[in-house]
Amino acid sequence: SFTALNVAKIMCKELGTSIGRLKAKMINAYYAQRIIDVFEKNPNTTLNKESINEIFSFDADAA
C-alpha cells in the first residue's frame, strides 16, 4: 500500500539507510521473533543475546 511505502521512506531517511536494507532488517527481525516464539527462548539472556545479535546483523554481511 502507499501508506506502508511512505512510512518505509520516512524510516529510511531517519535511519540513513536504503529500502533494501530496511526490508532485510524487517525480515530478519520477523524471523528472529519467529524462532524465539517457536523455541520459547528468552532473547535477553546473556547466552542468547549473541545469537540474536548475529541474526540481526545478517543483512549487513549479505549486502
mmCIF file of the N, C-alpha and C atoms, coordinates in Angstrom:
data_MODEL
# 
_entry.id   MODEL 
# 
loop_
_atom_site.group_PDB 
_atom_site.id 
_atom_site.type_symbol 
_atom_site.label_atom_id 
_atom_site.label_alt_id 
_atom_site.label_comp_id 
_atom_site.label_asym_id 
_atom_site.label_entity_id 
_atom_site.label_seq_id 
_atom_site.pdbx_PDB_ins_code 
_atom_site.Cartn_x 
_atom_site.Cartn_y 
_atom_site.Cartn_z 
_atom_site.occupancy 
_atom_site.B_iso_or_equiv 
_atom_site.pdbx_formal_charge 
_atom_site.auth_seq_id 
_atom_site.auth_comp_id 
_atom_site.auth_asym_id 
_atom_site.auth_atom_id 
_atom_site.pdbx_PDB_model_num 
ATOM 1   N N  . SER A 1 1  ? 0.837  -1.186  0.000  1.00 0.00 ? 1  SER A N  1 
ATOM 2   C CA . SER A 1 1  ? 0.000  0.000   0.000  1.00 0.00 ? 1  SER A CA 1 
ATOM 3   C C  . SER A 1 1  ? 0.880  1.247   0.000  1.00 0.00 ? 1  SER A C  1 
ATOM 4   N N  . PHE A 1 2  ? 0.294  2.347   -0.388 1.00 0.00 ? 2  PHE A N  1 
ATOM 5   C CA . PHE A 1 2  ? 1.045  3.601   -0.427 1.00 0.00 ? 2  PHE A CA 1 
ATOM 6   C C  . PHE A 1 2  ? 1.430  4.068   0.968  1.00 0.00 ? 2  PHE A C  1 
ATOM 7   N N  . THR A 1 3  ? 0.581  3.786   1.945  1.00 0.00 ? 3  THR A N  1 
ATOM 8   C CA . THR A 1 3  ? 0.891  4.193   3.314  1.00 0.00 ? 3  THR A CA 1 
ATOM 9   C C  . THR A 1 3  ? 2.145  3.483   3.806  1.00 0.00 ? 3  THR A C  1 
ATOM 10  N N  . ALA A 1 4  ? 2.225  2.182   3.583  1.00 0.00 ? 4  ALA A N  1 
ATOM 11  C CA . ALA A 1 4  ? 3.394  1.410   4.019  1.00 0.00 ? 4  ALA A CA 1 
ATOM 12  C C  . ALA A 1 4  ? 4.654  1.893   3.306  1.00 0.00 ? 4  ALA A C  1 
ATOM 13  N N  . LEU A 1 5  ? 4.533  2.204   2.040  1.00 0.00 ? 5  LEU A N  1 
ATOM 14  C CA . LEU A 1 5  ? 5.682  2.698   1.279  1.00 0.00 ? 5  LEU A CA 1 
ATOM 15  C C  . LEU A 1 5  ? 6.146  4.054   1.807  1.00 0.00 ? 5  LEU A C  1 
ATOM 16  N N  . ASN A 1 6  ? 5.206  4.933   2.104  1.00 0.00 ? 6  ASN A N  1 
ATOM 17  C CA . ASN A 1 6  ? 5.565  6.248   2.642  1.00 0.00 ? 6  ASN A CA 1 
ATOM 18  C C  . ASN A 1 6  ? 6.208  6.132   4.015  1.00 0.00 ? 6  ASN A C  1 
ATOM 19  N N  . VAL A 1 7  ? 5.695  5.235   4.854  1.00 0.00 ? 7  VAL A N  1 
ATOM 20  C CA . VAL A 1 7  ? 6.293  5.016   6.173  1.00 0.00 ? 7  VAL A CA 1 
ATOM 21  C C  . VAL A 1 7  ? 7.710  4.474   6.012  1.00 0.00 ? 7  VAL A C  1 
ATOM 22  N N  . ALA A 1 8  ? 7.900  3.550   5.080  1.00 0.00 ? 8  ALA A N  1 
ATOM 23  C CA . ALA A 1 8  ? 9.231  2.982   4.837  1.00 0.00 ? 8  ALA A CA 1 
ATOM 24  C C  . ALA A 1 8  ? 10.205 4.059   4.362  1.00 0.00 ? 8  ALA A C  1 
ATOM 25  N N  . LYS A 1 9  ? 9.757  4.948   3.499  1.00 0.00 ? 9  LYS A N  1 
ATOM 26  C CA . LYS A 1 9  ? 10.627 6.026   3.013  1.00 0.00 ? 9  LYS A CA 1 
ATOM 27  C C  . LYS A 1 9  ? 11.040 6.951   4.151  1.00 0.00 ? 9  LYS A C  1 
ATOM 28  N N  . ILE A 1 10 ? 10.094 7.267   5.036  1.00 0.00 ? 10 ILE A N  1 
ATOM 29  C CA . ILE A 1 10 ? 10.404 8.129   6.184  1.00 0.00 ? 10 ILE A CA 1 
ATOM 30  C C  . ILE A 1 10 ? 11.399 7.440   7.108  1.00 0.00 ? 10 ILE A C  1 
ATOM 31  N N  . MET A 1 11 ? 11.183 6.142   7.367  1.00 0.00 ? 11 MET A N  1 
ATOM 32  C CA . MET A 1 11 ? 12.104 5.395   8.226  1.00 0.00 ? 11 MET A CA 1 
ATOM 33  C C  . MET A 1 11 ? 13.503 5.364   7.616  1.00 0.00 ? 11 MET A C  1 
ATOM 34  N N  . CYS A 1 12 ? 13.586 5.206   6.311  1.00 0.00 ? 12 CYS A N  1 
ATOM 35  C CA . CYS A 1 12 ? 14.890 5.174   5.640  1.00 0.00 ? 12 CYS A CA 1 
ATOM 36  C C  . CYS A 1 12 ? 15.614 6.503   5.788  1.00 0.00 ? 12 CYS A C  1 
ATOM 37  N N  . LYS A 1 13 ? 14.880 7.602   5.658  1.00 0.00 ? 13 LYS A N  1 
ATOM 38  C CA . LYS A 1 13 ? 15.505 8.917   5.823  1.00 0.00 ? 13 LYS A CA 1 
ATOM 39  C C  . LYS A 1 13 ? 16.004 9.104   7.242  1.00 0.00 ? 13 LYS A C  1 
ATOM 40  N N  . GLU A 1 14 ? 15.195 8.685   8.228  1.00 0.00 ? 14 GLU A N  1 
ATOM 41  C CA . GLU A 1 14 ? 15.580 8.850   9.630  1.00 0.00 ? 14 GLU A CA 1 
ATOM 42  C C  . GLU A 1 14 ? 16.762 7.962   10.000 1.00 0.00 ? 14 GLU A C  1 
ATOM 43  N N  . LEU A 1 15 ? 16.800 6.747   9.456  1.00 0.00 ? 15 LEU A N  1 
ATOM 44  C CA . LEU A 1 15 ? 17.863 5.803   9.790  1.00 0.00 ? 15 LEU A CA 1 
ATOM 45  C C  . LEU A 1 15 ? 19.079 5.946   8.873  1.00 0.00 ? 15 LEU A C  1 
ATOM 46  N N  . GLY A 1 16 ? 18.929 6.670   7.781  1.00 0.00 ? 16 GLY A N  1 
ATOM 47  C CA . GLY A 1 16 ? 20.030 6.828   6.835  1.00 0.00 ? 16 GLY A CA 1 
ATOM 48  C C  . GLY A 1 16 ? 20.372 5.531   6.129  1.00 0.00 ? 16 GLY A C  1 
ATOM 49  N N  . THR A 1 17 ? 19.371 4.798   5.711  1.00 0.00 ? 17 THR A N  1 
ATOM 50  C CA . THR A 1 17 ? 19.578 3.503   5.065  1.00 0.00 ? 17 THR A CA 1 
ATOM 51  C C  . THR A 1 17 ? 18.712 3.412   3.814  1.00 0.00 ? 17 THR A C  1 
ATOM 52  N N  . SER A 1 18 ? 18.874 2.332   3.073  1.00 0.00 ? 18 SER A N  1 
ATOM 53  C CA . SER A 1 18 ? 18.093 2.142   1.852  1.00 0.00 ? 18 SER A CA 1 
ATOM 54  C C  . SER A 1 18 ? 16.863 1.291   2.142  1.00 0.00 ? 18 SER A C  1 
ATOM 55  N N  . ILE A 1 19 ? 15.949 1.286   1.196  1.00 0.00 ? 19 ILE A N  1 
ATOM 56  C CA . ILE A 1 19 ? 14.735 0.482   1.337  1.00 0.00 ? 19 ILE A CA 1 
ATOM 57  C C  . ILE A 1 19 ? 15.107 -1.003  1.407  1.00 0.00 ? 19 ILE A C  1 
ATOM 58  N N  . GLY A 1 20 ? 16.081 -1.422  0.629  1.00 0.00 ? 20 GLY A N  1 
ATOM 59  C CA . GLY A 1 20 ? 16.505 -2.824  0.637  1.00 0.00 ? 20 GLY A CA 1 
ATOM 60  C C  . GLY A 1 20 ? 17.035 -3.263  1.988  1.00 0.00 ? 20 GLY A C  1 
ATOM 61  N N  . ARG A 1 21 ? 17.876 -2.418  2.585  1.00 0.00 ? 21 ARG A N  1 
ATOM 62  C CA . ARG A 1 21 ? 18.414 -2.747  3.919  1.00 0.00 ? 21 ARG A CA 1 
ATOM 63  C C  . ARG A 1 21 ? 17.312 -2.734  4.970  1.00 0.00 ? 21 ARG A C  1 
ATOM 64  N N  . LEU A 1 22 ? 16.393 -1.785  4.859  1.00 0.00 ? 22 LEU A N  1 
ATOM 65  C CA . LEU A 1 22 ? 15.278 -1.726  5.804  1.00 0.00 ? 22 LEU A CA 1 
ATOM 66  C C  . LEU A 1 22 ? 14.424 -2.986  5.684  1.00 0.00 ? 22 LEU A C  1 
ATOM 67  N N  . LYS A 1 23 ? 14.172 -3.401  4.450  1.00 0.00 ? 23 LYS A N  1 
ATOM 68  C CA . LYS A 1 23 ? 13.390 -4.615  4.217  1.00 0.00 ? 23 LYS A CA 1 
ATOM 69  C C  . LYS A 1 23 ? 14.103 -5.832  4.804  1.00 0.00 ? 23 LYS A C  1 
ATOM 70  N N  . ALA A 1 24 ? 15.414 -5.923  4.598  1.00 0.00 ? 24 ALA A N  1 
ATOM 71  C CA . ALA A 1 24 ? 16.183 -7.046  5.139  1.00 0.00 ? 24 ALA A CA 1 
ATOM 72  C C  . ALA A 1 24 ? 16.140 -7.053  6.664  1.00 0.00 ? 24 ALA A C  1 
ATOM 73  N N  . LYS A 1 25 ? 16.253 -5.863  7.280  1.00 0.00 ? 25 LYS A N  1 
ATOM 74  C CA . LYS A 1 25 ? 16.191 -5.785  8.742  1.00 0.00 ? 25 LYS A CA 1 
ATOM 75  C C  . LYS A 1 25 ? 14.825 -6.211  9.263  1.00 0.00 ? 25 LYS A C  1 
ATOM 76  N N  . MET A 1 26 ? 13.768 -5.798  8.571  1.00 0.00 ? 26 MET A N  1 
ATOM 77  C CA . MET A 1 26 ? 12.415 -6.164  8.997  1.00 0.00 ? 26 MET A CA 1 
ATOM 78  C C  . MET A 1 26 ? 12.198 -7.679  8.865  1.00 0.00 ? 26 MET A C  1 
ATOM 79  N N  . ILE A 1 27 ? 12.680 -8.258  7.784  1.00 0.00 ? 27 ILE A N  1 
ATOM 80  C CA . ILE A 1 27 ? 12.543 -9.704  7.587  1.00 0.00 ? 27 ILE A CA 1 
ATOM 81  C C  . ILE A 1 27 ? 13.351 -10.454 8.637  1.00 0.00 ? 27 ILE A C  1 
ATOM 82  N N  . ASN A 1 28 ? 14.578 -10.000 8.901  1.00 0.00 ? 28 ASN A N  1 
ATOM 83  C CA . ASN A 1 28 ? 15.406 -10.646 9.923  1.00 0.00 ? 28 ASN A CA 1 
ATOM 84  C C  . ASN A 1 28 ? 14.771 -10.538 11.296 1.00 0.00 ? 28 ASN A C  1 
ATOM 85  N N  . ALA A 1 29 ? 14.181 -9.392  11.596 1.00 0.00 ? 29 ALA A N  1 
ATOM 86  C CA . ALA A 1 29 ? 13.505 -9.222  12.887 1.00 0.00 ? 29 ALA A CA 1 
ATOM 87  C C  . ALA A 1 29 ? 12.314 -10.168 12.989 1.00 0.00 ? 29 ALA A C  1 
ATOM 88  N N  . TYR A 1 30 ? 11.580 -10.328 11.888 1.00 0.00 ? 30 TYR A N  1 
ATOM 89  C CA . TYR A 1 30 ? 10.441 -11.249 11.886 1.00 0.00 ? 30 TYR A CA 1 
ATOM 90  C C  . TYR A 1 30 ? 10.910 -12.684 12.117 1.00 0.00 ? 30 TYR A C  1 
ATOM 91  N N  . TYR A 1 31 ? 11.945 -13.101 11.387 1.00 0.00 ? 31 TYR A N  1 
ATOM 92  C CA . TYR A 1 31 ? 12.447 -14.468 11.553 1.00 0.00 ? 31 TYR A CA 1 
ATOM 93  C C  . TYR A 1 31 ? 13.003 -14.702 12.951 1.00 0.00 ? 31 TYR A C  1 
ATOM 94  N N  . ALA A 1 32 ? 13.716 -13.721 13.480 1.00 0.00 ? 32 ALA A N  1 
ATOM 95  C CA . ALA A 1 32 ? 14.258 -13.860 14.836 1.00 0.00 ? 32 ALA A CA 1 
ATOM 96  C C  . ALA A 1 32 ? 13.131 -14.012 15.846 1.00 0.00 ? 32 ALA A C  1 
ATOM 97  N N  . GLN A 1 33 ? 12.086 -13.197 15.706 1.00 0.00 ? 33 GLN A N  1 
ATOM 98  C CA . GLN A 1 33 ? 10.958 -13.297 16.631 1.00 0.00 ? 33 GLN A CA 1 
ATOM 99  C C  . GLN A 1 33 ? 10.253 -14.639 16.469 1.00 0.00 ? 33 GLN A C  1 
ATOM 100 N N  . ARG A 1 34 ? 10.151 -15.110 15.244 1.00 0.00 ? 34 ARG A N  1 
ATOM 101 C CA . ARG A 1 34 ? 9.502  -16.408 14.989 1.00 0.00 ? 34 ARG A CA 1 
ATOM 102 C C  . ARG A 1 34 ? 10.298 -17.540 15.641 1.00 0.00 ? 34 ARG A C  1 
ATOM 103 N N  . ILE A 1 35 ? 11.624 -17.508 15.521 1.00 0.00 ? 35 ILE A N  1 
ATOM 104 C CA . ILE A 1 35 ? 12.477 -18.528 16.141 1.00 0.00 ? 35 ILE A CA 1 
ATOM 105 C C  . ILE A 1 35 ? 12.322 -18.489 17.653 1.00 0.00 ? 35 ILE A C  1 
ATOM 106 N N  . ILE A 1 36 ? 12.318 -17.290 18.205 1.00 0.00 ? 36 ILE A N  1 
ATOM 107 C CA . ILE A 1 36 ? 12.157 -17.143 19.653 1.00 0.00 ? 36 ILE A CA 1 
ATOM 108 C C  . ILE A 1 36 ? 10.814 -17.699 20.099 1.00 0.00 ? 36 ILE A C  1 
ATOM 109 N N  . ASP A 1 37 ? 9.756  -17.403 19.347 1.00 0.00 ? 37 ASP A N  1 
ATOM 110 C CA . ASP A 1 37 ? 8.422  -17.890 19.701 1.00 0.00 ? 37 ASP A CA 1 
ATOM 111 C C  . ASP A 1 37 ? 8.326  -19.409 19.617 1.00 0.00 ? 37 ASP A C  1 
ATOM 112 N N  . VAL A 1 38 ? 8.890  -19.980 18.555 1.00 0.00 ? 38 VAL A N  1 
ATOM 113 C CA . VAL A 1 38 ? 8.790  -21.428 18.359 1.00 0.00 ? 38 VAL A CA 1 
ATOM 114 C C  . VAL A 1 38 ? 9.568  -22.185 19.424 1.00 0.00 ? 38 VAL A C  1 
ATOM 115 N N  . PHE A 1 39 ? 10.775 -21.732 19.717 1.00 0.00 ? 39 PHE A N  1 
ATOM 116 C CA . PHE A 1 39 ? 11.611 -22.444 20.674 1.00 0.00 ? 39 PHE A CA 1 
ATOM 117 C C  . PHE A 1 39 ? 11.472 -21.925 22.098 1.00 0.00 ? 39 PHE A C  1 
ATOM 118 N N  . GLU A 1 40 ? 10.633 -20.909 22.272 1.00 0.00 ? 40 GLU A N  1 
ATOM 119 C CA . GLU A 1 40 ? 10.352 -20.333 23.585 1.00 0.00 ? 40 GLU A CA 1 
ATOM 120 C C  . GLU A 1 40 ? 11.630 -19.952 24.322 1.00 0.00 ? 40 GLU A C  1 
ATOM 121 N N  . LYS A 1 41 ? 12.506 -19.276 23.607 1.00 0.00 ? 41 LYS A N  1 
ATOM 122 C CA . LYS A 1 41 ? 13.761 -18.803 24.195 1.00 0.00 ? 41 LYS A CA 1 
ATOM 123 C C  . LYS A 1 41 ? 13.599 -17.348 24.608 1.00 0.00 ? 41 LYS A C  1 
ATOM 124 N N  . ASN A 1 42 ? 14.311 -16.962 25.651 1.00 0.00 ? 42 ASN A N  1 
ATOM 125 C CA . ASN A 1 42 ? 14.321 -15.571 26.079 1.00 0.00 ? 42 ASN A CA 1 
ATOM 126 C C  . ASN A 1 42 ? 15.484 -14.866 25.386 1.00 0.00 ? 42 ASN A C  1 
ATOM 127 N N  . PRO A 1 43 ? 15.221 -13.864 24.524 1.00 0.00 ? 43 PRO A N  1 
ATOM 128 C CA . PRO A 1 43 ? 16.304 -13.216 23.781 1.00 0.00 ? 43 PRO A CA 1 
ATOM 129 C C  . PRO A 1 43 ? 17.192 -12.330 24.643 1.00 0.00 ? 43 PRO A C  1 
ATOM 130 N N  . ASN A 1 44 ? 16.800 -12.072 25.875 1.00 0.00 ? 44 ASN A N  1 
ATOM 131 C CA . ASN A 1 44 ? 17.554 -11.148 26.715 1.00 0.00 ? 44 ASN A CA 1 
ATOM 132 C C  . ASN A 1 44 ? 18.569 -11.834 27.620 1.00 0.00 ? 44 ASN A C  1 
ATOM 133 N N  . THR A 1 45 ? 18.641 -13.159 27.605 1.00 0.00 ? 45 THR A N  1 
ATOM 134 C CA . THR A 1 45 ? 19.648 -13.825 28.417 1.00 0.00 ? 45 THR A CA 1 
ATOM 135 C C  . THR A 1 45 ? 21.017 -13.645 27.767 1.00 0.00 ? 45 THR A C  1 
ATOM 136 N N  . THR A 1 46 ? 22.052 -13.709 28.559 1.00 0.00 ? 46 THR A N  1 
ATOM 137 C CA . THR A 1 46 ? 23.412 -13.484 28.055 1.00 0.00 ? 46 THR A CA 1 
ATOM 138 C C  . THR A 1 46 ? 23.769 -14.486 26.968 1.00 0.00 ? 46 THR A C  1 
ATOM 139 N N  . LEU A 1 47 ? 23.390 -15.740 27.141 1.00 0.00 ? 47 LEU A N  1 
ATOM 140 C CA . LEU A 1 47 ? 23.719 -16.784 26.176 1.00 0.00 ? 47 LEU A CA 1 
ATOM 141 C C  . LEU A 1 47 ? 23.047 -16.531 24.828 1.00 0.00 ? 47 LEU A C  1 
ATOM 142 N N  . ASN A 1 48 ? 21.791 -16.123 24.834 1.00 0.00 ? 48 ASN A N  1 
ATOM 143 C CA . ASN A 1 48 ? 21.047 -15.937 23.591 1.00 0.00 ? 48 ASN A CA 1 
ATOM 144 C C  . ASN A 1 48 ? 21.294 -14.582 22.938 1.00 0.00 ? 48 ASN A C  1 
ATOM 145 N N  . LYS A 1 49 ? 21.796 -13.615 23.678 1.00 0.00 ? 49 LYS A N  1 
ATOM 146 C CA . LYS A 1 49 ? 21.974 -12.265 23.143 1.00 0.00 ? 49 LYS A CA 1 
ATOM 147 C C  . LYS A 1 49 ? 22.941 -12.255 21.958 1.00 0.00 ? 49 LYS A C  1 
ATOM 148 N N  . GLU A 1 50 ? 24.017 -13.038 22.026 1.00 0.00 ? 50 GLU A N  1 
ATOM 149 C CA . GLU A 1 50 ? 24.970 -13.095 20.918 1.00 0.00 ? 50 GLU A CA 1 
ATOM 150 C C  . GLU A 1 50 ? 24.320 -13.683 19.669 1.00 0.00 ? 50 GLU A C  1 
ATOM 151 N N  . SER A 1 51 ? 23.530 -14.727 19.834 1.00 0.00 ? 51 SER A N  1 
ATOM 152 C CA . SER A 1 51 ? 22.857 -15.346 18.689 1.00 0.00 ? 51 SER A CA 1 
ATOM 153 C C  . SER A 1 51 ? 21.865 -14.386 18.054 1.00 0.00 ? 51 SER A C  1 
ATOM 154 N N  . ILE A 1 52 ? 21.116 -13.677 18.872 1.00 0.00 ? 52 ILE A N  1 
ATOM 155 C CA . ILE A 1 52 ? 20.133 -12.726 18.357 1.00 0.00 ? 52 ILE A CA 1 
ATOM 156 C C  . ILE A 1 52 ? 20.842 -11.590 17.620 1.00 0.00 ? 52 ILE A C  1 
ATOM 157 N N  . ASN A 1 53 ? 21.944 -11.103 18.169 1.00 0.00 ? 53 ASN A N  1 
ATOM 158 C CA . ASN A 1 53 ? 22.697 -10.035 17.502 1.00 0.00 ? 53 ASN A CA 1 
ATOM 159 C C  . ASN A 1 53 ? 23.247 -10.506 16.164 1.00 0.00 ? 53 ASN A C  1 
ATOM 160 N N  . GLU A 1 54 ? 23.668 -11.754 16.065 1.00 0.00 ? 54 GLU A N  1 
ATOM 161 C CA . GLU A 1 54 ? 24.155 -12.297 14.795 1.00 0.00 ? 54 GLU A CA 1 
ATOM 162 C C  . GLU A 1 54 ? 23.032 -12.357 13.771 1.00 0.00 ? 54 GLU A C  1 
ATOM 163 N N  . ILE A 1 55 ? 21.844 -12.751 14.200 1.00 0.00 ? 55 ILE A N  1 
ATOM 164 C CA . ILE A 1 55 ? 20.704 -12.828 13.280 1.00 0.00 ? 55 ILE A CA 1 
ATOM 165 C C  . ILE A 1 55 ? 20.367 -11.447 12.745 1.00 0.00 ? 55 ILE A C  1 
ATOM 166 N N  . PHE A 1 56 ? 20.361 -10.442 13.624 1.00 0.00 ? 56 PHE A N  1 
ATOM 167 C CA . PHE A 1 56 ? 20.004 -9.093  13.191 1.00 0.00 ? 56 PHE A CA 1 
ATOM 168 C C  . PHE A 1 56 ? 21.065 -8.471  12.301 1.00 0.00 ? 56 PHE A C  1 
ATOM 169 N N  . SER A 1 57 ? 22.312 -8.872  12.411 1.00 0.00 ? 57 SER A N  1 
ATOM 170 C CA . SER A 1 57 ? 23.365 -8.270  11.595 1.00 0.00 ? 57 SER A CA 1 
ATOM 171 C C  . SER A 1 57 ? 23.587 -9.031  10.291 1.00 0.00 ? 57 SER A C  1 
ATOM 172 N N  . PHE A 1 58 ? 22.795 -10.026 9.996  1.00 0.00 ? 58 PHE A N  1 
ATOM 173 C CA . PHE A 1 58 ? 22.967 -10.838 8.793  1.00 0.00 ? 58 PHE A CA 1 
ATOM 174 C C  . PHE A 1 58 ? 22.850 -10.001 7.526  1.00 0.00 ? 58 PHE A C  1 
ATOM 175 N N  . ASP A 1 59 ? 21.929 -9.032  7.500  1.00 0.00 ? 59 ASP A N  1 
ATOM 176 C CA . ASP A 1 59 ? 21.728 -8.256  6.279  1.00 0.00 ? 59 ASP A CA 1 
ATOM 177 C C  . ASP A 1 59 ? 22.956 -7.427  5.929  1.00 0.00 ? 59 ASP A C  1 
ATOM 178 N N  . ALA A 1 60 ? 23.724 -6.977  6.912  1.00 0.00 ? 60 ALA A N  1 
ATOM 179 C CA . ALA A 1 60 ? 24.929 -6.200  6.628  1.00 0.00 ? 60 ALA A CA 1 
ATOM 180 C C  . ALA A 1 60 ? 25.978 -7.075  5.944  1.00 0.00 ? 60 ALA A C  1 
ATOM 181 N N  . ASP A 1 61 ? 26.063 -8.343  6.334  1.00 0.00 ? 61 ASP A N  1 
ATOM 182 C CA . ASP A 1 61 ? 27.013 -9.259  5.705  1.00 0.00 ? 61 ASP A CA 1 
ATOM 183 C C  . ASP A 1 61 ? 26.559 -9.630  4.297  1.00 0.00 ? 61 ASP A C  1 
ATOM 184 N N  . ALA A 1 62 ? 25.254 -9.810  4.112  1.00 0.00 ? 62 ALA A N  1 
ATOM 185 C CA . ALA A 1 62 ? 24.722 -10.223 2.821  1.00 0.00 ? 62 ALA A CA 1 
ATOM 186 C C  . ALA A 1 62 ? 24.814 -9.101  1.791  1.00 0.00 ? 62 ALA A C  1 
ATOM 187 N N  . ALA A 1 63 ? 24.715 -7.871  2.229  1.00 0.00 ? 63 ALA A N  1 
ATOM 188 C CA . ALA A 1 63 ? 24.728 -6.730  1.301  1.00 0.00 ? 63 ALA A CA 1 
ATOM 189 C C  . ALA A 1 63 ? 26.118 -6.320  0.992  1.00 0.00 ? 63 ALA A C  1 
# 
